[in-house]
Amino acid sequence: EIQGDVRDQLKTLLESKGHKVKLAGG
């Protein structure tokens, strides 16, 4: 199960672009 890792990577990527991200489970 890597979904958590993918979600964390996506969150980090969006935050690096200046977005404030709040994802379920994250």
PDB file of N, CA, C and O in Angstrom:
ATOM      1  N   GLU A   1       0.854  -1.209   0.000  1.00  0.00           N
ATOM      2  CA  GLU A   1       0.000   0.000   0.000  1.00  0.00           C
ATOM      3  C   GLU A   1       0.881   1.247   0.000  1.00  0.00           C
ATOM      4  O   GLU A   1       1.536   1.554   0.996  1.00  0.00           O
ATOM      5  N   ILE A   2       0.889   1.954  -1.114  1.00  0.00           N
ATOM      6  CA  ILE A   2       1.742   3.143  -1.224  1.00  0.00           C
ATOM      7  C   ILE A   2       0.918   4.423  -1.328  1.00  0.00           C
ATOM      8  O   ILE A   2       1.468   5.509  -1.506  1.00  0.00           O
ATOM      9  N   GLN A   3      -0.391   4.290  -1.218  1.00  0.00           N
ATOM     10  CA  GLN A   3      -1.266   5.444  -1.421  1.00  0.00           C
ATOM     11  C   GLN A   3      -0.914   6.591  -0.475  1.00  0.00           C
ATOM     12  O   GLN A   3      -0.949   7.759  -0.861  1.00  0.00           O
ATOM     13  N   GLY A   4      -0.575   6.246   0.766  1.00  0.00           N
ATOM     14  CA  GLY A   4      -0.191   7.269   1.732  1.00  0.00           C
ATOM     15  C   GLY A   4       1.043   8.030   1.280  1.00  0.00           C
ATOM     16  O   GLY A   4       1.111   9.252   1.417  1.00  0.00           O
ATOM     17  N   ASP A   5       2.023   7.308   0.738  1.00  0.00           N
ATOM     18  CA  ASP A   5       3.251   7.943   0.261  1.00  0.00           C
ATOM     19  C   ASP A   5       2.963   8.863  -0.923  1.00  0.00           C
ATOM     20  O   ASP A   5       3.487   9.975  -1.001  1.00  0.00           O
ATOM     21  N   VAL A   6       2.134   8.391  -1.833  1.00  0.00           N
ATOM     22  CA  VAL A   6       1.778   9.190  -3.005  1.00  0.00           C
ATOM     23  C   VAL A   6       1.077  10.472  -2.574  1.00  0.00           C
ATOM     24  O   VAL A   6       1.357  11.554  -3.087  1.00  0.00           O
ATOM     25  N   ARG A   7       0.159  10.328  -1.619  1.00  0.00           N
ATOM     26  CA  ARG A   7      -0.593  11.481  -1.123  1.00  0.00           C
ATOM     27  C   ARG A   7       0.356  12.491  -0.471  1.00  0.00           C
ATOM     28  O   ARG A   7       0.214  13.700  -0.654  1.00  0.00           O
ATOM     29  N   ASP A   8       1.324  11.977   0.291  1.00  0.00           N
ATOM     30  CA  ASP A   8       2.289  12.853   0.955  1.00  0.00           C
ATOM     31  C   ASP A   8       3.176  13.557  -0.066  1.00  0.00           C
ATOM     32  O   ASP A   8       3.477  14.742   0.083  1.00  0.00           O
ATOM     33  N   GLN A   9       3.591  12.838  -1.095  1.00  0.00           N
ATOM     34  CA  GLN A   9       4.416  13.433  -2.153  1.00  0.00           C
ATOM     35  C   GLN A   9       3.637  14.516  -2.892  1.00  0.00           C
ATOM     36  O   GLN A   9       4.181  15.575  -3.206  1.00  0.00           O
ATOM     37  N   LEU A  10       2.368  14.248  -3.167  1.00  0.00           N
ATOM     38  CA  LEU A  10       1.536  15.223  -3.857  1.00  0.00           C
ATOM     39  C   LEU A  10       1.355  16.469  -2.996  1.00  0.00           C
ATOM     40  O   LEU A  10       1.438  17.594  -3.488  1.00  0.00           O
ATOM     41  N   LYS A  11       1.109  16.256  -1.708  1.00  0.00           N
ATOM     42  CA  LYS A  11       0.952  17.366  -0.769  1.00  0.00           C
ATOM     43  C   LYS A  11       2.217  18.219  -0.741  1.00  0.00           C
ATOM     44  O   LYS A  11       2.151  19.447  -0.795  1.00  0.00           O
ATOM     45  N   THR A  12       3.369  17.555  -0.655  1.00  0.00           N
ATOM     46  CA  THR A  12       4.653  18.260  -0.626  1.00  0.00           C
ATOM     47  C   THR A  12       4.868  19.040  -1.918  1.00  0.00           C
ATOM     48  O   THR A  12       5.328  20.181  -1.890  1.00  0.00           O
ATOM     49  N   LEU A  13       4.536  18.426  -3.041  1.00  0.00           N
ATOM     50  CA  LEU A  13       4.712  19.069  -4.341  1.00  0.00           C
ATOM     51  C   LEU A  13       3.861  20.330  -4.443  1.00  0.00           C
ATOM     52  O   LEU A  13       4.356  21.384  -4.842  1.00  0.00           O
ATOM     53  N   LEU A  14       2.589  20.225  -4.083  1.00  0.00           N
ATOM     54  CA  LEU A  14       1.692  21.372  -4.163  1.00  0.00           C
ATOM     55  C   LEU A  14       2.122  22.476  -3.206  1.00  0.00           C
ATOM     56  O   LEU A  14       2.075  23.656  -3.554  1.00  0.00           O
ATOM     57  N   GLU A  15       2.542  22.095  -1.999  1.00  0.00           N
ATOM     58  CA  GLU A  15       2.999  23.090  -1.028  1.00  0.00           C
ATOM     59  C   GLU A  15       4.242  23.815  -1.536  1.00  0.00           C
ATOM     60  O   GLU A  15       4.419  25.008  -1.290  1.00  0.00           O
ATOM     61  N   SER A  16       5.111  23.078  -2.254  1.00  0.00           N
ATOM     62  CA  SER A  16       6.328  23.685  -2.791  1.00  0.00           C
ATOM     63  C   SER A  16       5.989  24.724  -3.862  1.00  0.00           C
ATOM     64  O   SER A  16       6.773  25.634  -4.132  1.00  0.00           O
ATOM     65  N   LYS A  17       4.810  24.572  -4.466  1.00  0.00           N
ATOM     66  CA  LYS A  17       4.359  25.523  -5.475  1.00  0.00           C
ATOM     67  C   LYS A  17       3.568  26.672  -4.848  1.00  0.00           C
ATOM     68  O   LYS A  17       3.077  27.550  -5.557  1.00  0.00           O
ATOM     69  N   GLY A  18       3.446  26.664  -3.529  1.00  0.00           N
ATOM     70  CA  GLY A  18       2.798  27.767  -2.832  1.00  0.00           C
ATOM     71  C   GLY A  18       1.341  27.511  -2.485  1.00  0.00           C
ATOM     72  O   GLY A  18       0.637  28.429  -2.065  1.00  0.00           O
ATOM     73  N   HIS A  19       0.881  26.285  -2.654  1.00  0.00           N
ATOM     74  CA  HIS A  19      -0.502  25.955  -2.324  1.00  0.00           C
ATOM     75  C   HIS A  19      -0.592  25.448  -0.894  1.00  0.00           C
ATOM     76  O   HIS A  19       0.298  24.745  -0.416  1.00  0.00           O
ATOM     77  N   LYS A  20      -1.667  25.810  -0.223  1.00  0.00           N
ATOM     78  CA  LYS A  20      -1.933  25.236   1.093  1.00  0.00           C
ATOM     79  C   LYS A  20      -2.866  24.051   0.878  1.00  0.00           C
ATOM     80  O   LYS A  20      -4.000  24.210   0.425  1.00  0.00           O
ATOM     81  N   VAL A  21      -2.378  22.874   1.206  1.00  0.00           N
ATOM     82  CA  VAL A  21      -3.105  21.652   0.881  1.00  0.00           C
ATOM     83  C   VAL A  21      -3.550  20.928   2.142  1.00  0.00           C
ATOM     84  O   VAL A  21      -2.775  20.758   3.083  1.00  0.00           O
ATOM     85  N   LYS A  22      -4.796  20.508   2.149  1.00  0.00           N
ATOM     86  CA  LYS A  22      -5.322  19.726   3.261  1.00  0.00           C
ATOM     87  C   LYS A  22      -6.003  18.499   2.656  1.00  0.00           C
ATOM     88  O   LYS A  22      -7.110  18.591   2.127  1.00  0.00           O
ATOM     89  N   LEU A  23      -5.330  17.355   2.739  1.00  0.00           N
ATOM     90  CA  LEU A  23      -5.864  16.145   2.133  1.00  0.00           C
ATOM     91  C   LEU A  23      -6.327  15.170   3.193  1.00  0.00           C
ATOM     92  O   LEU A  23      -5.722  15.070   4.259  1.00  0.00           O
ATOM     93  N   ALA A  24      -7.386  14.457   2.908  1.00  0.00           N
ATOM     94  CA  ALA A  24      -7.898  13.458   3.838  1.00  0.00           C
ATOM     95  C   ALA A  24      -6.836  12.406   4.112  1.00  0.00           C
ATOM     96  O   ALA A  24      -6.190  11.911   3.188  1.00  0.00           O
ATOM     97  N   GLY A  25      -6.660  12.071   5.365  1.00  0.00           N
ATOM     98  CA  GLY A  25      -5.681  11.067   5.733  1.00  0.00           C
ATOM     99  C   GLY A  25      -4.268  11.620   5.803  1.00  0.00           C
ATOM    100  O   GLY A  25      -3.339  10.907   6.182  1.00  0.00           O
ATOM    101  N   GLY A  26      -4.099  12.873   5.445  1.00  0.00           N
ATOM    102  CA  GLY A  26      -2.776  13.451   5.478  1.00  0.00           C
ATOM    103  C   GLY A  26      -2.666  14.451   6.590  1.00  0.00           C
ATOM    104  O   GLY A  26      -1.608  15.051   6.778  1.00  0.00           O
TER     105      GLY A  26
END
